Amino acid sequence: MKVIEIAFTCYPVTDLRRARRFYEEVLGLKQSRFFGTEDAGFVEYDIGSGTLAIGNGAPEWKPSPGGGSAGLEVEDFDGAIKQLKASGCRFHLEPMETPVCHMAVVADPDGNSVTIHRRKAG
C-alpha cells in the first residue's frame, strides 16, 4: 500500500448544531458538504487541499480531548489567538513558540483538541 495524501480528518461531536456554531462562527470555516440531518450527520470543510469533517453518526465514536488534533494553519496567529480568547474558547495549550512555528491548542465544544498553527518563514 502506498498512501499518497491525507484525505480528511474527522472529529466526533455530540451536538452537531452546537459544533457547527464553533467551527463556522468561531473558526470561520465554510461548509463544503453535508450528509444526514441537522441532528445526526456529517459536515465537511475543505481547507486548502485537505478536509476537516465533524459528525455524530456513529454512537460508539466519542469525542476525546486526549485524542488526535487537526492543525489549522492561520494567516495571523496573534489575531487568531485574540479572537479565540474573546470568544471564550478553552485552551488545552496556551500559545507557545517553537523554533519553527507558533501554536496553541483549543477545545471545541466537546473537548476535542484543535491546534491553531503558524509556520515561521524559512
NORRA-V260207 format. One record per backbone hydrogen bond with DSSP energy under -0.5 kcal/mol. NH is the residue of the N-H (numbers start at 1). CO is the residue of the C=O. If there is no record, write none. Layout:
nh:NH co:CO
nh:NH co:CO
//
This chain:
nh:3 co:1
nh:7 co:5
nh:9 co:51
nh:11 co:53
nh:13 co:55
nh:19 co:15
nh:20 co:16
nh:21 co:17
nh:22 co:18
nh:23 co:19
nh:24 co:20
nh:25 co:20
nh:25 co:21
nh:26 co:21
nh:26 co:22
nh:27 co:22
nh:29 co:23
nh:32 co:44
nh:33 co:44
nh:35 co:42
nh:37 co:40
nh:42 co:35
nh:43 co:54
nh:44 co:33
nh:45 co:52
nh:47 co:50
nh:50 co:47
nh:52 co:45
nh:53 co:9
nh:54 co:43
nh:55 co:11
nh:56 co:41
nh:61 co:58
nh:62 co:60
nh:67 co:64
nh:70 co:113
nh:72 co:70
nh:72 co:115
nh:73 co:71
nh:74 co:117
nh:77 co:75
nh:80 co:76
nh:81 co:77
nh:82 co:78
nh:83 co:79
nh:84 co:80
nh:85 co:81
nh:86 co:82
nh:87 co:83
nh:88 co:85
nh:89 co:84
nh:92 co:90
nh:92 co:105
nh:93 co:105
nh:96 co:103
nh:98 co:101
nh:102 co:118
nh:103 co:96
nh:104 co:116
nh:105 co:93
nh:106 co:114
nh:107 co:90
nh:108 co:112
nh:111 co:108
nh:113 co:64
nh:113 co:68
nh:114 co:106
nh:115 co:70
nh:116 co:104
nh:117 co:72
nh:117 co:115
nh:118 co:102
nh:120 co:100
//
